[in-house]
């Protein structure tokens, strides 16, 4: 078989290859990964708002970690994040970054955290178009 005939076959095989077992695609299309029993990393995704990162972390916490919706979620990466840097979130209050949460509103503790269910309900929006260029 010539190299020219192998290229489409290899490209198709790579496109169908699964993501690493620890990678998770949230309902808003962002990728998140559980990096410890209490931490979730959401890599940089150009053009996304900080609330999109909260969505991805909340979705992983619920779907992969099996945490109840009332579980509190904090930002562990201090603000401001550097250009091209993702955000790490935690469910452990001892590992939260000081003054790095979302605006404080609604019920619950006023400590910069949101519940997993609020992160999903308030911040998960589908990104259109659903494909990437």
N, CA, C and O atoms as CSV, one atom per row, in Angstrom:
chain,resi,resn,atom,element,x,y,z
A,1,UNK,N,N,0.845,-1.165,0.000
A,1,UNK,CA,C,0.000,0.000,0.000
A,1,UNK,C,C,0.897,1.238,0.000
A,1,UNK,O,O,1.884,1.286,0.734
A,2,UNK,N,N,0.565,2.222,-0.805
A,2,UNK,CA,C,1.384,3.423,-0.882
A,2,UNK,C,C,1.109,4.343,0.285
A,2,UNK,O,O,0.077,4.247,0.950
A,3,UNK,N,N,2.047,5.232,0.517
A,3,UNK,CA,C,1.902,6.184,1.624
A,3,UNK,C,C,0.689,7.079,1.432
A,3,UNK,O,O,0.023,7.430,2.406
A,4,UNK,N,N,0.391,7.454,0.203
A,4,UNK,CA,C,-0.754,8.322,-0.073
A,4,UNK,C,C,-2.071,7.641,0.295
A,4,UNK,O,O,-3.023,8.319,0.680
A,5,UNK,N,N,-2.141,6.331,0.184
A,5,UNK,CA,C,-3.368,5.612,0.528
A,5,UNK,C,C,-3.465,5.392,2.031
A,5,UNK,O,O,-4.564,5.224,2.559
A,6,UNK,N,N,-2.331,5.389,2.727
A,6,UNK,CA,C,-2.336,5.194,4.180
A,6,UNK,C,C,-2.747,6.447,4.945
A,6,UNK,O,O,-3.312,6.348,6.034
A,7,UNK,N,N,-2.473,7.613,4.391
A,7,UNK,CA,C,-2.769,8.863,5.109
A,7,UNK,C,C,-4.242,8.977,5.489
A,7,UNK,O,O,-4.524,9.264,6.652
A,8,UNK,N,N,-5.208,8.770,4.577
A,8,UNK,CA,C,-6.615,8.869,4.991
A,8,UNK,C,C,-6.994,7.818,6.032
A,8,UNK,O,O,-7.803,8.085,6.921
A,9,UNK,N,N,-6.417,6.638,5.923
A,9,UNK,CA,C,-6.720,5.580,6.894
A,9,UNK,C,C,-6.191,5.963,8.275
A,9,UNK,O,O,-6.891,5.796,9.274
A,10,UNK,N,N,-4.969,6.473,8.337
A,10,UNK,CA,C,-4.402,6.910,9.617
A,10,UNK,C,C,-5.178,8.087,10.192
A,10,UNK,O,O,-5.419,8.135,11.398
A,11,UNK,N,N,-5.568,9.029,9.353
A,11,UNK,CA,C,-6.341,10.187,9.830
A,11,UNK,C,C,-7.671,9.738,10.418
A,11,UNK,O,O,-8.088,10.245,11.459
A,12,UNK,N,N,-8.337,8.797,9.768
A,12,UNK,CA,C,-9.608,8.283,10.279
A,12,UNK,C,C,-9.415,7.557,11.600
A,12,UNK,O,O,-10.230,7.699,12.511
A,13,UNK,N,N,-8.344,6.780,11.713
A,13,UNK,CA,C,-8.071,6.052,12.960
A,13,UNK,C,C,-7.819,7.022,14.109
A,13,UNK,O,O,-8.298,6.802,15.221
A,14,UNK,N,N,-7.067,8.097,13.847
A,14,UNK,CA,C,-6.805,9.087,14.895
A,14,UNK,C,C,-8.065,9.828,15.290
A,14,UNK,O,O,-8.258,10.128,16.469
A,15,UNK,N,N,-8.927,10.131,14.331
A,15,UNK,CA,C,-10.171,10.846,14.628
A,15,UNK,C,C,-11.102,10.013,15.497
A,15,UNK,O,O,-11.859,10.555,16.301
A,16,UNK,N,N,-11.046,8.703,15.335
A,16,UNK,CA,C,-11.914,7.816,16.100
A,16,UNK,C,C,-11.302,7.365,17.413
A,16,UNK,O,O,-11.977,6.731,18.223
A,17,UNK,N,N,-10.046,7.679,17.634
A,17,UNK,CA,C,-9.377,7.271,18.876
A,17,UNK,C,C,-10.045,7.946,20.070
A,17,UNK,O,O,-10.348,9.138,20.015
A,18,UNK,N,N,-10.273,7.215,21.123
A,18,UNK,CA,C,-10.920,7.816,22.289
A,18,UNK,C,C,-9.992,8.776,23.020
A,18,UNK,O,O,-8.767,8.684,22.932
A,19,UNK,N,N,-10.614,9.696,23.741
A,19,UNK,CA,C,-9.839,10.572,24.613
A,19,UNK,C,C,-9.257,9.734,25.734
A,19,UNK,O,O,-9.734,8.625,25.976
A,20,UNK,N,N,-8.244,10.228,26.425
A,20,UNK,CA,C,-7.732,9.487,27.576
A,20,UNK,C,C,-8.868,9.189,28.554
A,20,UNK,O,O,-9.814,9.968,28.663
A,21,UNK,N,N,-8.779,8.090,29.250
A,21,UNK,CA,C,-9.859,7.675,30.144
A,21,UNK,C,C,-10.211,8.744,31.162
A,21,UNK,O,O,-11.364,8.832,31.583
A,22,UNK,N,N,-9.258,9.550,31.562
A,22,UNK,CA,C,-9.528,10.552,32.575
A,22,UNK,C,C,-10.085,11.854,32.003
A,22,UNK,O,O,-10.487,12.732,32.766
A,23,UNK,N,N,-10.117,11.998,30.664
A,23,UNK,CA,C,-10.652,13.208,30.052
A,23,UNK,C,C,-12.167,13.112,29.979
A,23,UNK,O,O,-12.720,12.033,29.770
A,24,UNK,N,N,-12.827,14.234,30.151
A,24,UNK,CA,C,-14.284,14.303,30.155
A,24,UNK,C,C,-14.693,15.515,29.343
A,24,UNK,O,O,-14.131,16.594,29.526
A,25,UNK,N,N,-15.643,15.364,28.465
A,25,UNK,CA,C,-16.167,16.498,27.712
A,25,UNK,C,C,-17.473,16.922,28.355
A,25,UNK,O,O,-18.439,16.160,28.399
A,26,UNK,N,N,-17.488,18.144,28.851
A,26,UNK,CA,C,-18.658,18.684,29.537
A,26,UNK,C,C,-19.745,19.030,28.528
A,26,UNK,O,O,-19.499,19.066,27.323
A,27,UNK,N,N,-20.935,19.281,29.030
A,27,UNK,CA,C,-22.071,19.576,28.159
A,27,UNK,C,C,-21.887,20.857,27.354
A,27,UNK,O,O,-22.597,21.068,26.371
A,28,UNK,N,N,-20.952,21.713,27.749
A,28,UNK,CA,C,-20.678,22.926,26.962
A,28,UNK,C,C,-19.529,22.720,25.981
A,28,UNK,O,O,-19.089,23.670,25.334
A,29,UNK,N,N,-19.042,21.485,25.866
A,29,UNK,CA,C,-17.996,21.160,24.907
A,29,UNK,C,C,-16.578,21.313,25.430
A,29,UNK,O,O,-15.628,20.959,24.731
A,30,UNK,N,N,-16.408,21.830,26.637
A,30,UNK,CA,C,-15.072,21.974,27.204
A,30,UNK,C,C,-14.610,20.641,27.787
A,30,UNK,O,O,-15.420,19.796,28.167
A,31,UNK,N,N,-13.300,20.476,27.847
A,31,UNK,CA,C,-12.710,19.263,28.405
A,31,UNK,C,C,-12.319,19.545,29.855
A,31,UNK,O,O,-11.816,20.622,30.176
A,32,UNK,N,N,-12.556,18.574,30.715
A,32,UNK,CA,C,-12.157,18.677,32.121
A,32,UNK,C,C,-11.559,17.338,32.525
A,32,UNK,O,O,-11.808,16.314,31.888
A,33,UNK,N,N,-10.765,17.361,33.594
A,33,UNK,CA,C,-10.107,16.142,34.050
A,33,UNK,C,C,-9.991,16.172,35.564
A,33,UNK,O,O,-9.589,17.180,36.145
A,34,UNK,N,N,-10.344,15.071,36.194
A,34,UNK,CA,C,-10.141,14.936,37.631
A,34,UNK,C,C,-8.668,14.652,37.835
A,34,UNK,O,O,-8.146,13.664,37.319
A,35,UNK,N,N,-7.986,15.523,38.594
A,35,UNK,CA,C,-6.543,15.376,38.774
A,35,UNK,C,C,-6.166,14.906,40.176
A,35,UNK,O,O,-5.004,14.585,40.424
A,36,UNK,N,N,-7.112,14.860,41.080
A,36,UNK,CA,C,-6.907,14.316,42.418
A,36,UNK,C,C,-8.297,13.999,42.972
A,36,UNK,O,O,-9.296,14.286,42.312
A,37,UNK,N,N,-8.380,13.425,44.148
A,37,UNK,CA,C,-9.706,13.135,44.700
A,37,UNK,C,C,-10.575,14.379,44.898
A,37,UNK,O,O,-11.799,14.274,44.972
A,38,UNK,N,N,-9.946,15.558,44.984
A,38,UNK,CA,C,-10.733,16.771,45.230
A,38,UNK,C,C,-10.538,17.860,44.185
A,38,UNK,O,O,-11.193,18.899,44.271
A,39,UNK,N,N,-9.664,17.664,43.202
A,39,UNK,CA,C,-9.371,18.720,42.226
A,39,UNK,C,C,-9.780,18.335,40.811
A,39,UNK,O,O,-9.701,17.178,40.399
A,40,UNK,N,N,-10.221,19.364,40.086
A,40,UNK,CA,C,-10.641,19.238,38.694
A,40,UNK,C,C,-9.891,20.293,37.894
A,40,UNK,O,O,-9.918,21.474,38.240
A,41,UNK,N,N,-9.225,19.873,36.832
A,41,UNK,CA,C,-8.503,20.811,35.963
A,41,UNK,C,C,-9.289,20.994,34.669
A,41,UNK,O,O,-9.744,20.030,34.054
A,42,UNK,N,N,-9.435,22.251,34.275
A,42,UNK,CA,C,-10.079,22.576,33.006
A,42,UNK,C,C,-9.048,23.351,32.193
A,42,UNK,O,O,-8.740,24.497,32.521
A,43,UNK,N,N,-8.505,22.736,31.127
A,43,UNK,CA,C,-7.464,23.399,30.341
A,43,UNK,C,C,-7.985,24.641,29.624
A,43,UNK,O,O,-9.188,24.800,29.416
A,44,UNK,N,N,-7.064,25.505,29.256
A,44,UNK,CA,C,-7.392,26.729,28.533
A,44,UNK,C,C,-8.160,26.407,27.256
A,44,UNK,O,O,-7.824,25.467,26.536
A,45,UNK,N,N,-9.191,27.198,26.987
A,45,UNK,CA,C,-9.980,27.074,25.764
A,45,UNK,C,C,-10.251,28.492,25.283
A,45,UNK,O,O,-11.046,29.214,25.884
A,46,UNK,N,N,-9.602,28.883,24.218
A,46,UNK,CA,C,-9.663,30.241,23.698
A,46,UNK,C,C,-11.098,30.725,23.499
A,46,UNK,O,O,-11.943,30.004,22.969
A,47,UNK,N,N,-11.352,31.940,23.927
A,47,UNK,CA,C,-12.650,32.564,23.722
A,47,UNK,C,C,-13.698,32.196,24.747
A,47,UNK,O,O,-14.842,32.635,24.624
A,48,UNK,N,N,-13.364,31.423,25.736
A,48,UNK,CA,C,-14.335,31.019,26.754
A,48,UNK,C,C,-14.284,31.960,27.947
A,48,UNK,O,O,-13.220,32.440,28.336
A,49,UNK,N,N,-15.446,32.214,28.513
A,49,UNK,CA,C,-15.516,33.034,29.721
A,49,UNK,C,C,-15.191,32.166,30.932
A,49,UNK,O,O,-15.242,30.938,30.862
A,50,UNK,N,N,-14.859,32.815,32.038
A,50,UNK,CA,C,-14.556,32.055,33.256
A,50,UNK,C,C,-15.733,31.177,33.672
A,50,UNK,O,O,-15.524,30.082,34.192
A,51,UNK,N,N,-16.967,31.636,33.452
A,51,UNK,CA,C,-18.119,30.829,33.866
A,51,UNK,C,C,-18.211,29.525,33.079
A,51,UNK,O,O,-18.765,28.547,33.580
A,52,UNK,N,N,-17.682,29.492,31.860
A,52,UNK,CA,C,-17.661,28.238,31.096
A,52,UNK,C,C,-16.782,27.197,31.780
A,52,UNK,O,O,-17.070,26.002,31.727
A,53,UNK,N,N,-15.710,27.654,32.420
A,53,UNK,CA,C,-14.822,26.749,33.156
A,53,UNK,C,C,-15.559,26.181,34.372
A,53,UNK,O,O,-15.418,25.001,34.691
A,54,UNK,N,N,-16.349,27.029,35.054
A,54,UNK,CA,C,-17.143,26.571,36.191
A,54,UNK,C,C,-18.132,25.498,35.746
A,54,UNK,O,O,-18.334,24.510,36.452
A,55,UNK,N,N,-18.752,25.685,34.571
A,55,UNK,CA,C,-19.672,24.688,34.031
A,55,UNK,C,C,-18.976,23.345,33.867
A,55,UNK,O,O,-19.478,22.319,34.325
A,56,UNK,N,N,-17.815,23.355,33.208
A,56,UNK,CA,C,-17.088,22.104,32.947
A,56,UNK,C,C,-16.716,21.404,34.251
A,56,UNK,O,O,-16.840,20.184,34.362
A,57,UNK,N,N,-16.264,22.169,35.227
A,57,UNK,CA,C,-15.887,21.579,36.518
A,57,UNK,C,C,-17.108,21.010,37.235
A,57,UNK,O,O,-17.049,19.910,37.785
A,58,UNK,N,N,-18.202,21.748,37.231
A,58,UNK,CA,C,-19.425,21.267,37.876
A,58,UNK,C,C,-19.979,20.030,37.206
A,58,UNK,O,O,-20.424,19.101,37.879
A,59,UNK,N,N,-19.955,20.012,35.882
A,59,UNK,CA,C,-20.457,18.865,35.136
A,59,UNK,C,C,-19.627,17.620,35.438
A,59,UNK,O,O,-20.186,16.541,35.637
A,60,UNK,N,N,-18.294,17.757,35.474
A,60,UNK,CA,C,-17.438,16.617,35.811
A,60,UNK,C,C,-17.689,16.155,37.245
A,60,UNK,O,O,-17.757,14.956,37.516
A,61,UNK,N,N,-17.826,17.114,38.159
A,61,UNK,CA,C,-18.058,16.758,39.564
A,61,UNK,C,C,-19.329,15.913,39.710
A,61,UNK,O,O,-19.366,14.959,40.487
A,62,UNK,N,N,-20.345,16.272,38.968
A,62,UNK,CA,C,-21.605,15.531,39.051
A,62,UNK,C,C,-21.550,14.210,38.281
A,62,UNK,O,O,-21.896,13.157,38.819
A,63,UNK,N,N,-21.119,14.270,37.034
A,63,UNK,CA,C,-21.185,13.100,36.161
A,63,UNK,C,C,-20.103,12.054,36.419
A,63,UNK,O,O,-20.372,10.854,36.362
A,64,UNK,N,N,-18.882,12.507,36.704
A,64,UNK,CA,C,-17.760,11.574,36.858
A,64,UNK,C,C,-17.493,11.253,38.327
A,64,UNK,O,O,-17.342,10.091,38.704
A,65,UNK,N,N,-17.439,12.291,39.140
A,65,UNK,CA,C,-17.119,12.079,40.549
A,65,UNK,C,C,-18.337,11.628,41.352
A,65,UNK,O,O,-18.200,11.128,42.468
A,66,UNK,N,N,-19.532,11.807,40.776
A,66,UNK,CA,C,-20.761,11.378,41.450
A,66,UNK,C,C,-21.118,12.203,42.665
A,66,UNK,O,O,-21.797,11.719,43.571
A,67,UNK,N,N,-20.665,13.454,42.691
A,67,UNK,CA,C,-20.939,14.310,43.852
A,67,UNK,C,C,-22.357,14.863,43.788
A,67,UNK,O,O,-22.865,15.153,42.704
A,68,UNK,N,N,-22.996,15.010,44.944
A,68,UNK,CA,C,-24.349,15.577,44.946
A,68,UNK,C,C,-24.336,17.055,44.542
A,68,UNK,O,O,-23.322,17.738,44.681
A,69,UNK,N,N,-25.461,17.528,44.047
A,69,UNK,CA,C,-25.579,18.900,43.569
A,69,UNK,C,C,-25.280,19.956,44.609
A,69,UNK,O,O,-24.876,21.063,44.254
A,70,UNK,N,N,-25.465,19.651,45.883
A,70,UNK,CA,C,-25.214,20.640,46.932
A,70,UNK,C,C,-23.724,20.797,47.282
A,70,UNK,O,O,-23.358,21.692,48.044
A,71,UNK,N,N,-22.872,19.933,46.728
A,71,UNK,CA,C,-21.426,20.007,46.982
A,71,UNK,C,C,-20.912,21.372,46.538
A,71,UNK,O,O,-21.246,21.844,45.452
A,72,UNK,N,N,-20.099,22.004,47.380
A,72,UNK,CA,C,-19.542,23.318,47.052
A,72,UNK,C,C,-18.297,23.161,46.195
A,72,UNK,O,O,-17.506,22.237,46.384
A,73,UNK,N,N,-18.138,24.078,45.253
A,73,UNK,CA,C,-17.030,24.065,44.304
A,73,UNK,C,C,-16.319,25.410,44.378
A,73,UNK,O,O,-16.944,26.463,44.248
A,74,UNK,N,N,-15.003,25.367,44.589
A,74,UNK,CA,C,-14.185,26.579,44.677
A,74,UNK,C,C,-13.155,26.591,43.563
A,74,UNK,O,O,-12.794,25.550,43.015
A,75,UNK,N,N,-12.697,27.772,43.246
A,75,UNK,CA,C,-11.582,27.921,42.326
A,75,UNK,C,C,-10.304,27.750,43.141
A,75,UNK,O,O,-10.135,28.394,44.176
A,76,UNK,N,N,-9.405,26.882,42.676
A,76,UNK,CA,C,-8.132,26.668,43.363
A,76,UNK,C,C,-7.004,27.463,42.706
A,76,UNK,O,O,-5.985,27.726,43.344
A,77,UNK,N,N,-7.175,27.847,41.449
A,77,UNK,CA,C,-6.179,28.650,40.744
A,77,UNK,C,C,-6.406,30.116,41.095
A,77,UNK,O,O,-7.510,30.625,40.902
A,78,UNK,N,N,-5.392,30.801,41.603
A,78,UNK,CA,C,-5.571,32.208,41.969
A,78,UNK,C,C,-5.821,33.086,40.743
A,78,UNK,O,O,-5.411,32.766,39.627
A,79,UNK,N,N,-6.499,34.191,40.984
A,79,UNK,CA,C,-6.711,35.186,39.925
A,79,UNK,C,C,-5.593,36.204,39.980
A,79,UNK,O,O,-5.014,36.391,41.050
A,80,UNK,N,N,-5.262,36.861,38.910
A,80,UNK,CA,C,-5.735,36.558,37.566
A,80,UNK,C,C,-4.946,35.387,36.996
A,80,UNK,O,O,-3.794,35.160,37.367
A,81,UNK,N,N,-5.570,34.658,36.106
A,81,UNK,CA,C,-4.833,33.560,35.479
A,81,UNK,C,C,-4.017,34.118,34.323
A,81,UNK,O,O,-4.416,35.075,33.660
A,82,UNK,N,N,-2.882,33.507,34.103
A,82,UNK,CA,C,-2.001,33.958,33.027
A,82,UNK,C,C,-2.579,33.576,31.670
A,82,UNK,O,O,-3.394,32.660,31.562
A,83,UNK,N,N,-2.152,34.279,30.658
A,83,UNK,CA,C,-2.602,34.014,29.296
A,83,UNK,C,C,-2.322,32.554,28.944
A,83,UNK,O,O,-1.203,32.068,29.108
A,84,UNK,N,N,-3.348,31.867,28.460
A,84,UNK,CA,C,-3.203,30.482,28.056
A,84,UNK,C,C,-3.276,29.471,29.189
A,84,UNK,O,O,-3.078,28.278,28.960
A,85,UNK,N,N,-3.554,29.922,30.400
A,85,UNK,CA,C,-3.615,29.025,31.556
A,85,UNK,C,C,-5.052,28.592,31.810
A,85,UNK,O,O,-5.972,29.407,31.738
A,86,UNK,N,N,-5.242,27.326,32.104
A,86,UNK,CA,C,-6.553,26.816,32.477
A,86,UNK,C,C,-6.843,27.138,33.931
A,86,UNK,O,O,-6.132,27.926,34.553
A,87,UNK,N,N,-7.880,26.531,34.468
A,87,UNK,CA,C,-8.284,26.767,35.851
A,87,UNK,C,C,-8.446,25.434,36.557
A,87,UNK,O,O,-9.017,24.494,36.005
A,88,UNK,N,N,-7.939,25.357,37.783
A,88,UNK,CA,C,-8.141,24.190,38.642
A,88,UNK,C,C,-9.195,24.556,39.669
A,88,UNK,O,O,-9.160,25.637,40.256
A,89,UNK,N,N,-10.131,23.645,39.879
A,89,UNK,CA,C,-11.204,23.813,40.860
A,89,UNK,C,C,-11.052,22.749,41.930
A,89,UNK,O,O,-10.403,21.724,41.715
A,90,UNK,N,N,-11.654,22.998,43.087
A,90,UNK,CA,C,-11.568,22.045,44.188
A,90,UNK,C,C,-12.897,21.954,44.924
A,90,UNK,O,O,-13.686,22.899,44.930
A,91,UNK,N,N,-13.128,20.815,45.537
A,91,UNK,CA,C,-14.267,20.648,46.428
A,91,UNK,C,C,-13.802,20.664,47.881
A,91,UNK,O,O,-14.599,20.446,48.793
A,92,UNK,N,N,-12.522,20.919,48.093
A,92,UNK,CA,C,-11.926,21.000,49.425
A,92,UNK,C,C,-11.727,22.468,49.789
A,92,UNK,O,O,-10.899,23.141,49.174
A,93,UNK,N,N,-12.464,22.980,50.772
A,93,UNK,CA,C,-12.347,24.401,51.112
A,93,UNK,C,C,-10.945,24.810,51.557
A,93,UNK,O,O,-10.585,25.982,51.446
A,94,UNK,N,N,-10.157,23.876,52.052
A,94,UNK,CA,C,-8.790,24.201,52.476
A,94,UNK,C,C,-7.856,24.467,51.298
A,94,UNK,O,O,-6.776,25.030,51.477
A,95,UNK,N,N,-8.264,24.068,50.103
A,95,UNK,CA,C,-7.420,24.246,48.923
A,95,UNK,C,C,-7.897,25.375,48.008
A,95,UNK,O,O,-7.370,25.546,46.908
A,96,UNK,N,N,-8.878,26.134,48.452
A,96,UNK,CA,C,-9.408,27.208,47.603
A,96,UNK,C,C,-8.444,28.395,47.550
A,96,UNK,O,O,-7.700,28.655,48.496
A,97,UNK,N,N,-8.476,29.093,46.443
A,97,UNK,CA,C,-7.692,30.320,46.291
A,97,UNK,C,C,-8.498,31.463,46.911
A,97,UNK,O,O,-9.696,31.589,46.657
A,98,UNK,N,N,-7.860,32.267,47.697
A,98,UNK,CA,C,-8.549,33.385,48.338
A,98,UNK,C,C,-8.981,34.416,47.303
A,98,UNK,O,O,-8.226,34.749,46.390
A,99,UNK,N,N,-10.191,34.911,47.453
A,99,UNK,CA,C,-10.741,35.965,46.595
A,99,UNK,C,C,-10.709,35.604,45.111
A,99,UNK,O,O,-10.485,36.475,44.269
A,100,UNK,N,N,-10.926,34.346,44.785
A,100,UNK,CA,C,-10.881,33.928,43.383
A,100,UNK,C,C,-12.176,33.257,42.950
A,100,UNK,O,O,-12.188,32.527,41.958
A,101,UNK,N,N,-13.253,33.486,43.666
A,101,UNK,CA,C,-14.522,32.863,43.308
A,101,UNK,C,C,-15.333,33.735,42.375
A,101,UNK,O,O,-14.878,34.782,41.914
A,102,UNK,N,N,-16.535,33.284,42.112
A,102,UNK,CA,C,-17.453,34.076,41.297
A,102,UNK,C,C,-18.089,35.141,42.174
A,102,UNK,O,O,-17.933,35.123,43.395
A,103,UNK,N,N,-18.799,36.057,41.559
A,103,UNK,CA,C,-19.498,37.089,42.328
A,103,UNK,C,C,-20.390,36.423,43.355
A,103,UNK,O,O,-20.990,35.381,43.090
A,104,UNK,N,N,-20.473,37.008,44.489
A,104,UNK,CA,C,-21.236,36.400,45.564
A,104,UNK,C,C,-22.685,36.848,45.488
A,104,UNK,O,O,-22.997,38.024,45.671
A,105,UNK,N,N,-23.564,35.894,45.214
A,105,UNK,CA,C,-24.983,36.162,45.126
A,105,UNK,C,C,-25.726,34.878,45.441
A,105,UNK,O,O,-25.137,33.797,45.469
A,106,UNK,N,N,-26.993,35.002,45.670
A,106,UNK,CA,C,-27.816,33.829,45.939
A,106,UNK,C,C,-27.636,33.316,47.353
A,106,UNK,O,O,-27.007,33.954,48.198
A,107,UNK,N,N,-28.209,32.140,47.584
A,107,UNK,CA,C,-28.129,31.553,48.915
A,107,UNK,C,C,-26.851,30.743,49.056
A,107,UNK,O,O,-26.137,30.497,48.084
A,108,UNK,N,N,-26.587,30.347,50.254
A,108,UNK,CA,C,-25.388,29.554,50.513
A,108,UNK,C,C,-24.294,30.418,51.089
A,108,UNK,O,O,-24.456,31.630,51.230
A,109,UNK,N,N,-23.182,29.797,51.422
A,109,UNK,CA,C,-22.076,30.549,52.008
A,109,UNK,C,C,-21.540,31.588,51.029
A,109,UNK,O,O,-21.468,31.342,49.825
A,110,UNK,N,N,-21.174,32.728,51.549
A,110,UNK,CA,C,-20.621,33.813,50.727
A,110,UNK,C,C,-19.094,33.723,50.760
A,110,UNK,O,O,-18.413,34.620,51.258
A,111,UNK,N,N,-18.578,32.621,50.219
A,111,UNK,CA,C,-17.144,32.348,50.284
A,111,UNK,C,C,-16.509,32.160,48.908
A,111,UNK,O,O,-15.411,31.614,48.797
A,112,UNK,N,N,-17.200,32.611,47.864
A,112,UNK,CA,C,-16.668,32.479,46.516
A,112,UNK,C,C,-16.974,31.144,45.864
A,112,UNK,O,O,-16.576,30.908,44.724
A,113,UNK,N,N,-17.671,30.272,46.565
A,113,UNK,CA,C,-18.007,28.967,46.001
A,113,UNK,C,C,-19.406,29.006,45.406
A,113,UNK,O,O,-20.211,29.890,45.700
A,114,UNK,N,N,-19.664,28.028,44.569
A,114,UNK,CA,C,-21.022,27.774,44.100
A,114,UNK,C,C,-21.262,26.282,44.259
A,114,UNK,O,O,-20.319,25.494,44.325
A,115,UNK,N,N,-22.515,25.907,44.319
A,115,UNK,CA,C,-22.811,24.483,44.381
A,115,UNK,C,C,-22.600,23.890,42.992
A,115,UNK,O,O,-22.651,24.595,41.984
A,116,UNK,N,N,-22.363,22.594,42.962
A,116,UNK,CA,C,-22.192,21.888,41.693
A,116,UNK,C,C,-23.433,22.102,40.826
A,116,UNK,O,O,-23.311,22.367,39.631
A,117,UNK,N,N,-24.626,21.990,41.416
A,117,UNK,CA,C,-25.846,22.144,40.624
A,117,UNK,C,C,-25.994,23.568,40.092
A,117,UNK,O,O,-26.502,23.756,38.987
A,118,UNK,N,N,-25.561,24.577,40.856
A,118,UNK,CA,C,-25.632,25.947,40.362
A,118,UNK,C,C,-24.630,26.180,39.233
A,118,UNK,O,O,-24.936,26.886,38.272
A,119,UNK,N,N,-23.441,25.598,39.340
A,119,UNK,CA,C,-22.447,25.739,38.275
A,119,UNK,C,C,-23.008,25.200,36.963
A,119,UNK,O,O,-22.792,25.783,35.900
A,120,UNK,N,N,-23.720,24.095,37.044
A,120,UNK,CA,C,-24.293,23.497,35.839
A,120,UNK,C,C,-25.489,24.312,35.343
A,120,UNK,O,O,-25.553,24.684,34.171
A,121,UNK,N,N,-26.431,24.585,36.242
A,121,UNK,CA,C,-27.670,25.270,35.833
A,121,UNK,C,C,-27.422,26.699,35.355
A,121,UNK,O,O,-28.080,27.161,34.424
A,122,UNK,N,N,-26.489,27.393,35.977
A,122,UNK,CA,C,-26.275,28.803,35.650
A,122,UNK,C,C,-25.249,29.041,34.555
A,122,UNK,O,O,-25.335,30.043,33.844
A,123,UNK,N,N,-24.282,28.146,34.401
A,123,UNK,CA,C,-23.155,28.440,33.525
A,123,UNK,C,C,-23.016,27.513,32.317
A,123,UNK,O,O,-22.198,27.784,31.437
A,124,UNK,N,N,-23.776,26.448,32.251
A,124,UNK,CA,C,-23.636,25.520,31.116
A,124,UNK,C,C,-24.555,25.945,29.978
A,124,UNK,O,O,-25.780,25.862,30.058
A,125,UNK,N,N,-23.916,26.393,28.944
A,125,UNK,CA,C,-24.635,26.753,27.731
A,125,UNK,C,C,-23.912,26.090,26.571
A,125,UNK,O,O,-22.683,26.037,26.544
A,126,UNK,N,N,-24.677,25.585,25.615
A,126,UNK,CA,C,-24.060,24.978,24.445
A,126,UNK,C,C,-23.347,26.041,23.642
A,126,UNK,O,O,-23.812,27.176,23.538
A,127,UNK,N,N,-22.232,25.671,23.082
A,127,UNK,CA,C,-21.458,26.582,22.243
A,127,UNK,C,C,-21.833,26.320,20.787
A,127,UNK,O,O,-21.780,25.182,20.320
A,128,UNK,N,N,-22.201,27.350,20.093
A,128,UNK,CA,C,-22.554,27.225,18.680
A,128,UNK,C,C,-21.497,27.923,17.854
A,128,UNK,O,O,-21.070,29.006,18.256
A,129,UNK,N,N,-21.052,27.405,16.758
A,129,UNK,CA,C,-21.461,26.098,16.240
A,129,UNK,C,C,-20.895,24.967,17.076
A,129,UNK,O,O,-19.937,25.158,17.825
A,130,UNK,N,N,-21.476,23.812,16.951
A,130,UNK,CA,C,-21.058,22.663,17.757
A,130,UNK,C,C,-19.775,22.028,17.250
A,130,UNK,O,O,-19.232,21.142,17.911
A,131,UNK,N,N,-19.292,22.438,16.136
A,131,UNK,CA,C,-18.035,21.919,15.590
A,131,UNK,C,C,-16.965,22.998,15.666
A,131,UNK,O,O,-17.273,24.181,15.814
A,132,UNK,N,N,-15.740,22.595,15.566
A,132,UNK,CA,C,-14.627,23.534,15.592
A,132,UNK,C,C,-13.961,23.576,14.233
A,132,UNK,O,O,-13.893,22.570,13.526
A,133,UNK,N,N,-13.469,24.754,13.875
A,133,UNK,CA,C,-12.766,24.889,12.597
A,133,UNK,C,C,-11.371,24.359,12.724
A,133,UNK,O,O,-10.611,24.382,11.755
